[in-house]
């Protein structure tokens, strides 16, 4: 090769490397410069503050990552129960996080301990808060069975500490998830230096409590406005800045900091079924299209591996009078529930997605999944609310004097909100006017069960309350369930009115929720993740527990996100 060409090539190569290096340095050093305006972000002189170093959502305590995707929801095998409520439909699920195990007795006891310290049941003002959170331990009783040992010990005895909690209604499970969200975010803020160290234990009481929503919307009102907790000792641990007018900035964490995580919640039915199937390692077309029978591979409930051959892969009722098998080799290790992690996890690392206890999910039950209208993050049960606003424009904080209590259909009283939280009210026309994606606060009955979707629409009486005597003839709804009534007299005594009508045609209404997965009390048939059943949201059993989920923000895949960084 000509020497001149070689020299020219080397010079061009060096110049290219220099340009690339310079552009990379410029790019990396400009991450704090706005691509919109060129202004400096996170400057010491104030201005726009934003976490430009954020990489990805940190996995919160107890959770594992579930990468979203598409799958066939529902069952394609014969429906021997003739429910016909899970016809196959294609759905797409966004990535999310889910509890590795079911919520255990020990986890729920921590919740009860917190309530007992902050809202002492010895105080008449708070007695209903603690009692409303207590699981129903009487669910273990049976007219012809001796189960008092579970009634007395299952929730509290350390021998059952790692067993899934039962006797918890859907409403109680939701309240636990809300409490857990606040405690985790409270800890995150303390760890980042935004809150006084150990304030969550030492300084919290009914008048001084932490709420994630309150901290985001009105941080100075958190802990009852106690500045010593909010920005006392924490000041020395962070770089407090001032704006052009000399006002301090960066005192409170905002969503822009990335420190405040999304909330714990119950998984949707679609999320639960997708996670239970554990499709992450599936490469077979038939399995992908919905023919996977259990959370594990194969068509049998016993292990085929040489080391564990014959061992049961789940805790379920194997036959009439057979809740665990013959003691010894063929036994599944449990007669009632079993400790979490007693059986192998599925491909997502989730334990007991079949057997042990069935689990509450977020959805209101309907026999038909309306995939024609929506096939992305499907969920029925949306009730949209907004923050209540005072006359001066500030958010309305719940105090001890305005706690809202509900009397459930079984007569139990529960607190709907707690002091320190922001009072919620239904959205109104200001949010719904001319919108195409939602038109009212309560969308539970959308396209199913309301007047517009009833086969007897023309028989509906528009003013049902004024024609209660003719209710049976004038309001033949698609879901004509019993309407039991609970009221209180002037002395506060509960008056129960049981609906004895003969014209009720269904047990389905807006207060029944889906539960998924087989339990220790169910036969093998119910272990199929596609199976779906329903139960009143304010009632509990000895075979339904729950686990929490959390939405993923940012990239769909953790692996891809790490590759980019």
Secondary structure, 3 states (H helix, E strand, C coil): CCHHHHHHHHHHHHHHHHHHHHHHHHHHHCCCECCCCCCECCCCCCCCCCCCCCCCCCCCCCEEEECCEEEEECCCCCCCCCCCCCCCEEEEECCEEEECCCCEHHHHHHHHHHHHHHCCCCCCCCHHHHHHHCCCHHHHCECCECCHHHHHHCCCCHHHCCEECCCCCHHHHHHHHHHHHHHHHHHHHHHCCCCCCCHHHHCCECCECCCHHHHHHHHHHHHHHCHHHHHCHHHHHCCCEECCCCCEECCCCCHHHCCCCCCEEECCHHHHHHHHHCHHHCCCHHHHHHHCCCCCCCCCCECCCCCCCCCECCCCCCECCECCCCCCCCCCCCCCCCECCCCCCCCCCCCCCCCCCEEEEEEECCCCCCCCCCCECCCCCCECEEECECCCCCECECCHHHCCEEECCCCCEEECCCCCCECEEECCHHHHCCCCCCCCCECCCCCCCCHHHCCCHHHCCCCCHHHHHHHHHHCCCCCCCCCCEEEECCCCCEEEECCCCCCCCCCCCCCEEEEECCCCCCCHHHHCCCCEEEEECCCCCCCEECCEEEECCCCCCHHHHHHHC
